[in-house]
């Protein structure tokens, strides 16, 4: 008669990559928003931040504030990029 193999239950490690990536993308977006390439980085920061918050809600990640910070940084970068586009367009008409 064979004994059943016991498997030790280890908790899954938190998967915080999306939240961290969101903050990094948001910072890059803020640094490059005046070049107008910050807007795509800002959009990417918002998307990855939303994915990170989804993981937090499902219990797979433990960094809700980091994901939210990435979303906020992305939104600020998009707004600053739009202001920069308006400024460059205004300068072009002068």
mmCIF file as gemmi writes it, N, C-alpha and C atoms, coordinates in Angstrom:
data_model
loop_
_atom_site.group_PDB
_atom_site.id
_atom_site.type_symbol
_atom_site.label_atom_id
_atom_site.label_alt_id
_atom_site.label_comp_id
_atom_site.label_asym_id
_atom_site.label_entity_id
_atom_site.label_seq_id
_atom_site.pdbx_PDB_ins_code
_atom_site.Cartn_x
_atom_site.Cartn_y
_atom_site.Cartn_z
_atom_site.occupancy
_atom_site.B_iso_or_equiv
_atom_site.pdbx_formal_charge
_atom_site.auth_seq_id
_atom_site.auth_asym_id
_atom_site.pdbx_PDB_model_num
ATOM 1 N N . UNK Axp A 1 ? 0.839 -1.152 0 1 0 ? 1 A 1
ATOM 2 C CA . UNK Axp A 1 ? 0 0 0 1 0 ? 1 A 1
ATOM 3 C C . UNK Axp A 1 ? 0.901 1.237 0 1 0 ? 1 A 1
ATOM 4 N N . UNK Axp A 2 ? 0.637 2.178 -0.879 1 0 ? 2 A 1
ATOM 5 C CA . UNK Axp A 2 ? 1.475 3.368 -0.977 1 0 ? 2 A 1
ATOM 6 C C . UNK Axp A 2 ? 0.802 4.56 -0.287 1 0 ? 2 A 1
ATOM 7 N N . UNK Axp A 3 ? 1.646 5.373 0.256 1 0 ? 3 A 1
ATOM 8 C CA . UNK Axp A 3 ? 1.121 6.565 0.921 1 0 ? 3 A 1
ATOM 9 C C . UNK Axp A 3 ? 0.944 7.679 -0.106 1 0 ? 3 A 1
ATOM 10 N N . UNK Axp A 4 ? -0.05 8.522 0.122 1 0 ? 4 A 1
ATOM 11 C CA . UNK Axp A 4 ? -0.197 9.662 -0.792 1 0 ? 4 A 1
ATOM 12 C C . UNK Axp A 4 ? 0.94 10.662 -0.563 1 0 ? 4 A 1
ATOM 13 N N . UNK Axp A 5 ? 1.377 11.238 -1.615 1 0 ? 5 A 1
ATOM 14 C CA . UNK Axp A 5 ? 2.457 12.213 -1.545 1 0 ? 5 A 1
ATOM 15 C C . UNK Axp A 5 ? 1.877 13.521 -1.008 1 0 ? 5 A 1
ATOM 16 N N . UNK Axp A 6 ? 2.477 14.012 0.039 1 0 ? 6 A 1
ATOM 17 C CA . UNK Axp A 6 ? 1.968 15.274 0.594 1 0 ? 6 A 1
ATOM 18 C C . UNK Axp A 6 ? 2.662 16.437 -0.097 1 0 ? 6 A 1
ATOM 19 N N . UNK Axp A 7 ? 1.87 17.375 -0.493 1 0 ? 7 A 1
ATOM 20 C CA . UNK Axp A 7 ? 2.396 18.575 -1.115 1 0 ? 7 A 1
ATOM 21 C C . UNK Axp A 7 ? 2.228 19.722 -0.133 1 0 ? 7 A 1
ATOM 22 N N . UNK Axp A 8 ? 3.29 20.375 0.085 1 0 ? 8 A 1
ATOM 23 C CA . UNK Axp A 8 ? 3.216 21.492 1.001 1 0 ? 8 A 1
ATOM 24 C C . UNK Axp A 8 ? 2.559 22.665 0.287 1 0 ? 8 A 1
ATOM 25 N N . UNK Axp A 9 ? 1.579 23.241 0.924 1 0 ? 9 A 1
ATOM 26 C CA . UNK Axp A 9 ? 0.877 24.377 0.346 1 0 ? 9 A 1
ATOM 27 C C . UNK Axp A 9 ? 1.682 25.644 0.604 1 0 ? 9 A 1
ATOM 28 N N . UNK Axp A 10 ? 2.208 26.212 -0.454 1 0 ? 10 A 1
ATOM 29 C CA . UNK Axp A 10 ? 2.92 27.48 -0.31 1 0 ? 10 A 1
ATOM 30 C C . UNK Axp A 10 ? 2.074 28.566 -0.953 1 0 ? 10 A 1
ATOM 31 N N . UNK Axp A 11 ? 1.975 29.683 -0.3 1 0 ? 11 A 1
ATOM 32 C CA . UNK Axp A 11 ? 1.19 30.76 -0.911 1 0 ? 11 A 1
ATOM 33 C C . UNK Axp A 11 ? 1.897 31.301 -2.149 1 0 ? 11 A 1
ATOM 34 N N . UNK Axp A 12 ? 1.098 31.693 -3.108 1 0 ? 12 A 1
ATOM 35 C CA . UNK Axp A 12 ? 1.67 32.286 -4.317 1 0 ? 12 A 1
ATOM 36 C C . UNK Axp A 12 ? 2.267 33.646 -3.98 1 0 ? 12 A 1
ATOM 37 N N . UNK Axp A 13 ? 3.367 33.936 -4.618 1 0 ? 13 A 1
ATOM 38 C CA . UNK Axp A 13 ? 3.992 35.231 -4.412 1 0 ? 13 A 1
ATOM 39 C C . UNK Axp A 13 ? 3.138 36.299 -5.086 1 0 ? 13 A 1
ATOM 40 N N . UNK Axp A 14 ? 3.072 37.493 -4.5 1 0 ? 14 A 1
ATOM 41 C CA . UNK Axp A 14 ? 2.296 38.554 -5.142 1 0 ? 14 A 1
ATOM 42 C C . UNK Axp A 14 ? 2.905 38.942 -6.48 1 0 ? 14 A 1
ATOM 43 N N . UNK Axp A 15 ? 2.042 39.212 -7.42 1 0 ? 15 A 1
ATOM 44 C CA . UNK Axp A 15 ? 2.484 39.575 -8.76 1 0 ? 15 A 1
ATOM 45 C C . UNK Axp A 15 ? 2.29 41.074 -8.94 1 0 ? 15 A 1
ATOM 46 N N . UNK Axp A 16 ? 3.28 41.839 -8.554 1 0 ? 16 A 1
ATOM 47 C CA . UNK Axp A 16 ? 3.194 43.291 -8.534 1 0 ? 16 A 1
ATOM 48 C C . UNK Axp A 16 ? 3.821 43.962 -9.759 1 0 ? 16 A 1
ATOM 49 N N . UNK Axp A 17 ? 4.083 43.204 -10.8 1 0 ? 17 A 1
ATOM 50 C CA . UNK Axp A 17 ? 4.796 43.752 -11.944 1 0 ? 17 A 1
ATOM 51 C C . UNK Axp A 17 ? 4.033 44.869 -12.641 1 0 ? 17 A 1
ATOM 52 N N . UNK Axp A 18 ? 2.735 44.71 -12.798 1 0 ? 18 A 1
ATOM 53 C CA . UNK Axp A 18 ? 1.957 45.718 -13.521 1 0 ? 18 A 1
ATOM 54 C C . UNK Axp A 18 ? 1.941 47.055 -12.788 1 0 ? 18 A 1
ATOM 55 N N . UNK Axp A 19 ? 1.822 47.032 -11.482 1 0 ? 19 A 1
ATOM 56 C CA . UNK Axp A 19 ? 1.839 48.282 -10.731 1 0 ? 19 A 1
ATOM 57 C C . UNK Axp A 19 ? 3.166 48.995 -10.856 1 0 ? 19 A 1
ATOM 58 N N . UNK Axp A 20 ? 4.255 48.252 -10.749 1 0 ? 20 A 1
ATOM 59 C CA . UNK Axp A 20 ? 5.592 48.838 -10.864 1 0 ? 20 A 1
ATOM 60 C C . UNK Axp A 20 ? 5.822 49.354 -12.279 1 0 ? 20 A 1
ATOM 61 N N . UNK Axp A 21 ? 5.415 48.586 -13.273 1 0 ? 21 A 1
ATOM 62 C CA . UNK Axp A 21 ? 5.567 49.022 -14.662 1 0 ? 21 A 1
ATOM 63 C C . UNK Axp A 21 ? 4.756 50.287 -14.925 1 0 ? 21 A 1
ATOM 64 N N . UNK Axp A 22 ? 3.603 50.382 -14.298 1 0 ? 22 A 1
ATOM 65 C CA . UNK Axp A 22 ? 2.763 51.562 -14.465 1 0 ? 22 A 1
ATOM 66 C C . UNK Axp A 22 ? 3.453 52.809 -13.929 1 0 ? 22 A 1
ATOM 67 N N . UNK Axp A 23 ? 4.077 52.712 -12.781 1 0 ? 23 A 1
ATOM 68 C CA . UNK Axp A 23 ? 4.792 53.868 -12.22 1 0 ? 23 A 1
ATOM 69 C C . UNK Axp A 23 ? 5.976 54.244 -13.102 1 0 ? 23 A 1
ATOM 70 N N . UNK Axp A 24 ? 6.712 53.265 -13.565 1 0 ? 24 A 1
ATOM 71 C CA . UNK Axp A 24 ? 7.869 53.548 -14.424 1 0 ? 24 A 1
ATOM 72 C C . UNK Axp A 24 ? 7.414 54.218 -15.721 1 0 ? 24 A 1
ATOM 73 N N . UNK Axp A 25 ? 6.359 53.688 -16.339 1 0 ? 25 A 1
ATOM 74 C CA . UNK Axp A 25 ? 5.837 54.284 -17.567 1 0 ? 25 A 1
ATOM 75 C C . UNK Axp A 25 ? 5.303 55.688 -17.312 1 0 ? 25 A 1
ATOM 76 N N . UNK Axp A 26 ? 4.66 55.889 -16.16 1 0 ? 26 A 1
ATOM 77 C CA . UNK Axp A 26 ? 4.156 57.213 -15.832 1 0 ? 26 A 1
ATOM 78 C C . UNK Axp A 26 ? 5.268 58.226 -15.657 1 0 ? 26 A 1
ATOM 79 N N . UNK Axp A 27 ? 6.365 57.814 -15.02 1 0 ? 27 A 1
ATOM 80 C CA . UNK Axp A 27 ? 7.504 58.72 -14.857 1 0 ? 27 A 1
ATOM 81 C C . UNK Axp A 27 ? 8.157 59.041 -16.195 1 0 ? 27 A 1
ATOM 82 N N . UNK Axp A 28 ? 8.302 58.039 -17.04 1 0 ? 28 A 1
ATOM 83 C CA . UNK Axp A 28 ? 8.864 58.283 -18.373 1 0 ? 28 A 1
ATOM 84 C C . UNK Axp A 28 ? 7.939 59.211 -19.165 1 0 ? 28 A 1
ATOM 85 N N . UNK Axp A 29 ? 6.639 59.008 -19.021 1 0 ? 29 A 1
ATOM 86 C CA . UNK Axp A 29 ? 5.681 59.86 -19.715 1 0 ? 29 A 1
ATOM 87 C C . UNK Axp A 29 ? 5.787 61.305 -19.24 1 0 ? 29 A 1
ATOM 88 N N . UNK Axp A 30 ? 5.949 61.511 -17.942 1 0 ? 30 A 1
ATOM 89 C CA . UNK Axp A 30 ? 6.097 62.876 -17.434 1 0 ? 30 A 1
ATOM 90 C C . UNK Axp A 30 ? 7.38 63.529 -17.925 1 0 ? 30 A 1
ATOM 91 N N . UNK Axp A 31 ? 8.441 62.763 -18 1 0 ? 31 A 1
ATOM 92 C CA . UNK Axp A 31 ? 9.709 63.333 -18.443 1 0 ? 31 A 1
ATOM 93 C C . UNK Axp A 31 ? 9.717 63.65 -19.933 1 0 ? 31 A 1
ATOM 94 N N . UNK Axp A 32 ? 8.868 62.989 -20.712 1 0 ? 32 A 1
ATOM 95 C CA . UNK Axp A 32 ? 8.876 63.187 -22.159 1 0 ? 32 A 1
ATOM 96 C C . UNK Axp A 32 ? 7.595 63.816 -22.687 1 0 ? 32 A 1
ATOM 97 N N . UNK Axp A 33 ? 6.751 64.335 -21.803 1 0 ? 33 A 1
ATOM 98 C CA . UNK Axp A 33 ? 5.472 64.857 -22.275 1 0 ? 33 A 1
ATOM 99 C C . UNK Axp A 33 ? 5.644 66.081 -23.171 1 0 ? 33 A 1
ATOM 100 N N . UNK Axp A 34 ? 6.683 66.87 -22.964 1 0 ? 34 A 1
ATOM 101 C CA . UNK Axp A 34 ? 6.895 68.052 -23.807 1 0 ? 34 A 1
ATOM 102 C C . UNK Axp A 34 ? 7.385 67.665 -25.199 1 0 ? 34 A 1
ATOM 103 N N . UNK Axp A 35 ? 7.852 66.428 -25.357 1 0 ? 35 A 1
ATOM 104 C CA . UNK Axp A 35 ? 8.262 65.937 -26.673 1 0 ? 35 A 1
ATOM 105 C C . UNK Axp A 35 ? 7.104 65.302 -27.429 1 0 ? 35 A 1
ATOM 106 N N . UNK Axp A 36 ? 5.976 65.219 -26.804 1 0 ? 36 A 1
ATOM 107 C CA . UNK Axp A 36 ? 4.743 64.643 -27.348 1 0 ? 36 A 1
ATOM 108 C C . UNK Axp A 36 ? 4.799 63.123 -27.498 1 0 ? 36 A 1
ATOM 109 N N . UNK Axp A 37 ? 5.873 62.488 -27.064 1 0 ? 37 A 1
ATOM 110 C CA . UNK Axp A 37 ? 5.854 61.033 -27.014 1 0 ? 37 A 1
ATOM 111 C C . UNK Axp A 37 ? 5.425 60.568 -25.623 1 0 ? 37 A 1
ATOM 112 N N . UNK Axp A 38 ? 5.215 61.525 -24.746 1 0 ? 38 A 1
ATOM 113 C CA . UNK Axp A 38 ? 4.745 61.196 -23.404 1 0 ? 38 A 1
ATOM 114 C C . UNK Axp A 38 ? 3.297 60.732 -23.383 1 0 ? 38 A 1
ATOM 115 N N . UNK Axp A 39 ? 2.519 61.159 -24.363 1 0 ? 39 A 1
ATOM 116 C CA . UNK Axp A 39 ? 1.104 60.766 -24.391 1 0 ? 39 A 1
ATOM 117 C C . UNK Axp A 39 ? 0.961 59.251 -24.565 1 0 ? 39 A 1
ATOM 118 N N . UNK Axp A 40 ? 1.647 58.62 -25.519 1 0 ? 40 A 1
ATOM 119 C CA . UNK Axp A 40 ? 1.541 57.153 -25.59 1 0 ? 40 A 1
ATOM 120 C C . UNK Axp A 40 ? 2.054 56.444 -24.334 1 0 ? 40 A 1
ATOM 121 N N . UNK Axp A 41 ? 3.128 56.986 -23.733 1 0 ? 41 A 1
ATOM 122 C CA . UNK Axp A 41 ? 3.61 56.404 -22.481 1 0 ? 41 A 1
ATOM 123 C C . UNK Axp A 41 ? 2.575 56.577 -21.374 1 0 ? 41 A 1
ATOM 124 N N . UNK Axp A 42 ? 1.893 57.717 -21.355 1 0 ? 42 A 1
ATOM 125 C CA . UNK Axp A 42 ? 0.839 57.952 -20.366 1 0 ? 42 A 1
ATOM 126 C C . UNK Axp A 42 ? -0.318 56.985 -20.531 1 0 ? 42 A 1
ATOM 127 N N . UNK Axp A 43 ? -0.691 56.736 -21.769 1 0 ? 43 A 1
ATOM 128 C CA . UNK Axp A 43 ? -1.764 55.771 -22.03 1 0 ? 43 A 1
ATOM 129 C C . UNK Axp A 43 ? -1.337 54.384 -21.567 1 0 ? 43 A 1
ATOM 130 N N . UNK Axp A 44 ? -0.094 54.025 -21.857 1 0 ? 44 A 1
ATOM 131 C CA . UNK Axp A 44 ? 0.414 52.715 -21.407 1 0 ? 44 A 1
ATOM 132 C C . UNK Axp A 44 ? 0.436 52.636 -19.884 1 0 ? 44 A 1
ATOM 133 N N . UNK Axp A 45 ? 0.773 53.735 -19.216 1 0 ? 45 A 1
ATOM 134 C CA . UNK Axp A 45 ? 0.796 53.751 -17.749 1 0 ? 45 A 1
ATOM 135 C C . UNK Axp A 45 ? -0.608 53.543 -17.188 1 0 ? 45 A 1
ATOM 136 N N . UNK Axp A 46 ? -1.592 54.172 -17.799 1 0 ? 46 A 1
ATOM 137 C CA . UNK Axp A 46 ? -2.971 54.005 -17.334 1 0 ? 46 A 1
ATOM 138 C C . UNK Axp A 46 ? -3.44 52.568 -17.536 1 0 ? 46 A 1
ATOM 139 N N . UNK Axp A 47 ? -3.13 51.998 -18.674 1 0 ? 47 A 1
ATOM 140 C CA . UNK Axp A 47 ? -3.562 50.621 -18.959 1 0 ? 47 A 1
ATOM 141 C C . UNK Axp A 47 ? -2.899 49.634 -18.004 1 0 ? 47 A 1
ATOM 142 N N . UNK Axp A 48 ? -1.577 49.747 -17.823 1 0 ? 48 A 1
ATOM 143 C CA . UNK Axp A 48 ? -0.907 48.805 -16.927 1 0 ? 48 A 1
ATOM 144 C C . UNK Axp A 48 ? -1.322 49.024 -15.469 1 0 ? 48 A 1
ATOM 145 N N . UNK Axp A 49 ? -1.594 50.274 -15.096 1 0 ? 49 A 1
ATOM 146 C CA . UNK Axp A 49 ? -2.096 50.541 -13.748 1 0 ? 49 A 1
ATOM 147 C C . UNK Axp A 49 ? -3.458 49.92 -13.514 1 0 ? 49 A 1
ATOM 148 N N . UNK Axp A 50 ? -4.307 49.978 -14.532 1 0 ? 50 A 1
ATOM 149 C CA . UNK Axp A 50 ? -5.628 49.351 -14.413 1 0 ? 50 A 1
ATOM 150 C C . UNK Axp A 50 ? -5.5 47.834 -14.32 1 0 ? 50 A 1
ATOM 151 N N . UNK Axp A 51 ? -4.586 47.26 -15.097 1 0 ? 51 A 1
ATOM 152 C CA . UNK Axp A 51 ? -4.359 45.815 -14.991 1 0 ? 51 A 1
ATOM 153 C C . UNK Axp A 51 ? -3.819 45.451 -13.604 1 0 ? 51 A 1
ATOM 154 N N . UNK Axp A 52 ? -2.944 46.298 -13.072 1 0 ? 52 A 1
ATOM 155 C CA . UNK Axp A 52 ? -2.413 46.066 -11.729 1 0 ? 52 A 1
ATOM 156 C C . UNK Axp A 52 ? -3.493 46.143 -10.667 1 0 ? 52 A 1
ATOM 157 N N . UNK Axp A 53 ? -4.405 47.107 -10.789 1 0 ? 53 A 1
ATOM 158 C CA . UNK Axp A 53 ? -5.507 47.202 -9.827 1 0 ? 53 A 1
ATOM 159 C C . UNK Axp A 53 ? -6.44 46.001 -9.937 1 0 ? 53 A 1
ATOM 160 N N . UNK Axp A 54 ? -6.588 45.473 -11.144 1 0 ? 54 A 1
ATOM 161 C CA . UNK Axp A 54 ? -7.387 44.257 -11.308 1 0 ? 54 A 1
ATOM 162 C C . UNK Axp A 54 ? -6.771 43.079 -10.58 1 0 ? 54 A 1
ATOM 163 N N . UNK Axp A 55 ? -5.456 42.992 -10.645 1 0 ? 55 A 1
ATOM 164 C CA . UNK Axp A 55 ? -4.776 41.914 -9.909 1 0 ? 55 A 1
ATOM 165 C C . UNK Axp A 55 ? -4.93 42.093 -8.409 1 0 ? 55 A 1
ATOM 166 N N . UNK Axp A 56 ? -4.914 43.329 -7.939 1 0 ? 56 A 1
ATOM 167 C CA . UNK Axp A 56 ? -5.102 43.579 -6.507 1 0 ? 56 A 1
ATOM 168 C C . UNK Axp A 56 ? -6.503 43.129 -6.086 1 0 ? 56 A 1
ATOM 169 N N . UNK Axp A 57 ? -7.498 43.449 -6.888 1 0 ? 57 A 1
ATOM 170 C CA . UNK Axp A 57 ? -8.871 43.068 -6.554 1 0 ? 57 A 1
ATOM 171 C C . UNK Axp A 57 ? -9.046 41.553 -6.523 1 0 ? 57 A 1
ATOM 172 N N . UNK Axp A 58 ? -8.299 40.85 -7.372 1 0 ? 58 A 1
ATOM 173 C CA . UNK Axp A 58 ? -8.387 39.383 -7.386 1 0 ? 58 A 1
ATOM 174 C C . UNK Axp A 58 ? -7.498 38.734 -6.339 1 0 ? 58 A 1
ATOM 175 N N . UNK Axp A 59 ? -6.716 39.544 -5.626 1 0 ? 59 A 1
ATOM 176 C CA . UNK Axp A 59 ? -5.846 39.011 -4.589 1 0 ? 59 A 1
ATOM 177 C C . UNK Axp A 59 ? -4.519 38.486 -5.095 1 0 ? 59 A 1
ATOM 178 N N . UNK Axp A 60 ? -4.16 38.803 -6.318 1 0 ? 60 A 1
ATOM 179 C CA . UNK Axp A 60 ? -2.908 38.322 -6.888 1 0 ? 60 A 1
ATOM 180 C C . UNK Axp A 60 ? -1.752 39.293 -6.666 1 0 ? 60 A 1
ATOM 181 N N . UNK Axp A 61 ? -2.065 40.537 -6.306 1 0 ? 61 A 1
ATOM 182 C CA . UNK Axp A 61 ? -1.027 41.545 -6.094 1 0 ? 61 A 1
ATOM 183 C C . UNK Axp A 61 ? -1.303 42.272 -4.782 1 0 ? 61 A 1
ATOM 184 N N . UNK Axp A 62 ? -0.272 42.937 -4.288 1 0 ? 62 A 1
ATOM 185 C CA . UNK Axp A 62 ? -0.4 43.601 -2.984 1 0 ? 62 A 1
ATOM 186 C C . UNK Axp A 62 ? -0.02 45.073 -3.046 1 0 ? 62 A 1
ATOM 187 N N . UNK Axp A 63 ? -0.098 45.697 -4.211 1 0 ? 63 A 1
ATOM 188 C CA . UNK Axp A 63 ? 0.344 47.088 -4.328 1 0 ? 63 A 1
ATOM 189 C C . UNK Axp A 63 ? -0.717 47.989 -4.964 1 0 ? 63 A 1
ATOM 190 N N . UNK Axp A 64 ? -1.846 48.188 -4.297 1 0 ? 64 A 1
ATOM 191 C CA . UNK Axp A 64 ? -2.885 49.032 -4.912 1 0 ? 64 A 1
ATOM 192 C C . UNK Axp A 64 ? -2.46 50.491 -5.055 1 0 ? 64 A 1
ATOM 193 N N . UNK Axp A 65 ? -1.677 51.005 -4.12 1 0 ? 65 A 1
ATOM 194 C CA . UNK Axp A 65 ? -1.258 52.41 -4.198 1 0 ? 65 A 1
ATOM 195 C C . UNK Axp A 65 ? -0.264 52.63 -5.326 1 0 ? 65 A 1
ATOM 196 N N . UNK Axp A 66 ? 0.571 51.668 -5.582 1 0 ? 66 A 1
ATOM 197 C CA . UNK Axp A 66 ? 1.54 51.792 -6.672 1 0 ? 66 A 1
ATOM 198 C C . UNK Axp A 66 ? 0.818 51.836 -8.012 1 0 ? 66 A 1
ATOM 199 N N . UNK Axp A 67 ? -0.164 50.96 -8.181 1 0 ? 67 A 1
ATOM 200 C CA . UNK Axp A 67 ? -0.927 50.946 -9.431 1 0 ? 67 A 1
ATOM 201 C C . UNK Axp A 67 ? -1.694 52.259 -9.597 1 0 ? 67 A 1
ATOM 202 N N . UNK Axp A 68 ? -2.272 52.757 -8.523 1 0 ? 68 A 1
ATOM 203 C CA . UNK Axp A 68 ? -3.001 54.021 -8.588 1 0 ? 68 A 1
ATOM 204 C C . UNK Axp A 68 ? -2.052 55.18 -8.889 1 0 ? 68 A 1
ATOM 205 N N . UNK Axp A 69 ? -0.871 55.169 -8.317 1 0 ? 69 A 1
ATOM 206 C CA . UNK Axp A 69 ? 0.121 56.213 -8.603 1 0 ? 69 A 1
ATOM 207 C C . UNK Axp A 69 ? 0.503 56.206 -10.079 1 0 ? 69 A 1
ATOM 208 N N . UNK Axp A 70 ? 0.635 55.019 -10.668 1 0 ? 70 A 1
ATOM 209 C CA . UNK Axp A 70 ? 0.938 54.936 -12.096 1 0 ? 70 A 1
ATOM 210 C C . UNK Axp A 70 ? -0.187 55.499 -12.948 1 0 ? 70 A 1
ATOM 211 N N . UNK Axp A 71 ? -1.424 55.246 -12.55 1 0 ? 71 A 1
ATOM 212 C CA . UNK Axp A 71 ? -2.571 55.789 -13.286 1 0 ? 71 A 1
ATOM 213 C C . UNK Axp A 71 ? -2.571 57.316 -13.204 1 0 ? 71 A 1
ATOM 214 N N . UNK Axp A 72 ? -2.335 57.839 -12.01 1 0 ? 72 A 1
ATOM 215 C CA . UNK Axp A 72 ? -2.326 59.295 -11.829 1 0 ? 72 A 1
ATOM 216 C C . UNK Axp A 72 ? -1.187 59.93 -12.62 1 0 ? 72 A 1
ATOM 217 N N . UNK Axp A 73 ? 0.006 59.341 -12.549 1 0 ? 73 A 1
ATOM 218 C CA . UNK Axp A 73 ? 1.135 59.877 -13.316 1 0 ? 73 A 1
ATOM 219 C C . UNK Axp A 73 ? 0.847 59.853 -14.812 1 0 ? 73 A 1
ATOM 220 N N . UNK Axp A 74 ? 0.228 58.771 -15.282 1 0 ? 74 A 1
ATOM 221 C CA . UNK Axp A 74 ? -0.117 58.693 -16.702 1 0 ? 74 A 1
ATOM 222 C C . UNK Axp A 74 ? -1.122 59.75 -17.108 1 0 ? 74 A 1
ATOM 223 N N . UNK Axp A 75 ? -2.128 59.997 -16.265 1 0 ? 75 A 1
ATOM 224 C CA . UNK Axp A 75 ? -3.138 60.998 -16.579 1 0 ? 75 A 1
ATOM 225 C C . UNK Axp A 75 ? -2.538 62.405 -16.584 1 0 ? 75 A 1
ATOM 226 N N . UNK Axp A 76 ? -1.674 62.683 -15.615 1 0 ? 76 A 1
ATOM 227 C CA . UNK Axp A 76 ? -1.014 63.997 -15.577 1 0 ? 76 A 1
ATOM 228 C C . UNK Axp A 76 ? -0.126 64.18 -16.795 1 0 ? 76 A 1
ATOM 229 N N . UNK Axp A 77 ? 0.568 63.135 -17.19 1 0 ? 77 A 1
ATOM 230 C CA . UNK Axp A 77 ? 1.442 63.221 -18.368 1 0 ? 77 A 1
ATOM 231 C C . UNK Axp A 77 ? 0.629 63.452 -19.643 1 0 ? 77 A 1
ATOM 232 N N . UNK Axp A 78 ? -0.527 62.815 -19.745 1 0 ? 78 A 1
ATOM 233 C CA . UNK Axp A 78 ? -1.385 63.03 -20.919 1 0 ? 78 A 1
ATOM 234 C C . UNK Axp A 78 ? -1.863 64.475 -20.954 1 0 ? 78 A 1
ATOM 235 N N . UNK Axp A 79 ? -2.312 64.986 -19.808 1 0 ? 79 A 1
ATOM 236 C CA . UNK Axp A 79 ? -2.769 66.373 -19.751 1 0 ? 79 A 1
ATOM 237 C C . UNK Axp A 79 ? -1.634 67.332 -20.094 1 0 ? 79 A 1
ATOM 238 N N . UNK Axp A 80 ? -0.444 67.094 -19.551 1 0 ? 80 A 1
ATOM 239 C CA . UNK Axp A 80 ? 0.697 67.957 -19.851 1 0 ? 80 A 1
ATOM 240 C C . UNK Axp A 80 ? 1.087 67.855 -21.323 1 0 ? 80 A 1
ATOM 241 N N . UNK Axp A 81 ? 0.991 66.67 -21.885 1 0 ? 81 A 1
ATOM 242 C CA . UNK Axp A 81 ? 1.289 66.496 -23.311 1 0 ? 81 A 1
ATOM 243 C C . UNK Axp A 81 ? 0.311 67.244 -24.194 1 0 ? 81 A 1
ATOM 244 N N . UNK Axp A 82 ? -0.969 67.237 -23.805 1 0 ? 82 A 1
ATOM 245 C CA . UNK Axp A 82 ? -1.962 67.984 -24.577 1 0 ? 82 A 1
ATOM 246 C C . UNK Axp A 82 ? -1.727 69.489 -24.466 1 0 ? 82 A 1
ATOM 247 N N . UNK Axp A 83 ? -1.336 69.946 -23.284 1 0 ? 83 A 1
ATOM 248 C CA . UNK Axp A 83 ? -0.988 71.361 -23.125 1 0 ? 83 A 1
ATOM 249 C C . UNK Axp A 83 ? 0.223 71.698 -23.99 1 0 ? 83 A 1
ATOM 250 N N . UNK Axp A 84 ? 1.206 70.81 -24.028 1 0 ? 84 A 1
ATOM 251 C CA . UNK Axp A 84 ? 2.394 71.037 -24.858 1 0 ? 84 A 1
ATOM 252 C C . UNK Axp A 84 ? 2.023 71.095 -26.337 1 0 ? 84 A 1
ATOM 253 N N . UNK Axp A 85 ? 1.114 70.241 -26.765 1 0 ? 85 A 1
ATOM 254 C CA . UNK Axp A 85 ? 0.672 70.275 -28.167 1 0 ? 85 A 1
ATOM 255 C C . UNK Axp A 85 ? 0 71.612 -28.465 1 0 ? 85 A 1
ATOM 256 N N . UNK Axp A 86 ? -0.841 72.063 -27.547 1 0 ? 86 A 1
ATOM 257 C CA . UNK Axp A 86 ? -1.482 73.362 -27.73 1 0 ? 86 A 1
ATOM 258 C C . UNK Axp A 86 ? -0.469 74.49 -27.774 1 0 ? 86 A 1
ATOM 259 N N . UNK Axp A 87 ? 0.53 74.421 -26.921 1 0 ? 87 A 1
ATOM 260 C CA . UNK Axp A 87 ? 1.574 75.456 -26.906 1 0 ? 87 A 1
ATOM 261 C C . UNK Axp A 87 ? 2.366 75.452 -28.209 1 0 ? 87 A 1
ATOM 262 N N . UNK Axp A 88 ? 2.76 74.268 -28.658 1 0 ? 88 A 1
ATOM 263 C CA . UNK Axp A 88 ? 3.515 74.19 -29.911 1 0 ? 88 A 1
ATOM 264 C C . UNK Axp A 88 ? 2.666 74.674 -31.087 1 0 ? 88 A 1
ATOM 265 N N . UNK Axp A 89 ? 1.365 74.359 -31.077 1 0 ? 89 A 1
ATOM 266 C CA . UNK Axp A 89 ? 0.49 74.836 -32.148 1 0 ? 89 A 1
ATOM 267 C C . UNK Axp A 89 ? 0.335 76.356 -32.096 1 0 ? 89 A 1
ATOM 268 N N . UNK Axp A 90 ? 0.243 76.908 -30.883 1 0 ? 90 A 1
ATOM 269 C CA . UNK Axp A 90 ? 0.133 78.358 -30.734 1 0 ? 90 A 1
ATOM 270 C C . UNK Axp A 90 ? 1.412 79.036 -31.226 1 0 ? 90 A 1
ATOM 271 N N . UNK Axp A 91 ? 2.565 78.463 -30.884 1 0 ? 91 A 1
ATOM 272 C CA . UNK Axp A 91 ? 3.826 79.024 -31.353 1 0 ? 91 A 1
ATOM 273 C C . UNK Axp A 91 ? 3.929 78.982 -32.869 1 0 ? 91 A 1
ATOM 274 N N . UNK Axp A 92 ? 3.366 77.95 -33.468 1 0 ? 92 A 1
ATOM 275 C CA . UNK Axp A 92 ? 3.43 77.802 -34.912 1 0 ? 92 A 1
ATOM 276 C C . UNK Axp A 92 ? 2.62 78.881 -35.619 1 0 ? 92 A 1
ATOM 277 N N . UNK Axp A 93 ? 1.562 79.353 -34.985 1 0 ? 93 A 1
ATOM 278 C CA . UNK Axp A 93 ? 0.721 80.374 -35.61 1 0 ? 93 A 1
ATOM 279 C C . UNK Axp A 93 ? 1.298 81.78 -35.424 1 0 ? 93 A 1
ATOM 280 N N . UNK Axp A 94 ? 2.251 81.95 -34.569 1 0 ? 94 A 1
ATOM 281 C CA . UNK Axp A 94 ? 2.826 83.28 -34.298 1 0 ? 94 A 1
ATOM 282 C C . UNK Axp A 94 ? 3.86 83.661 -35.31 1 0 ? 94 A 1
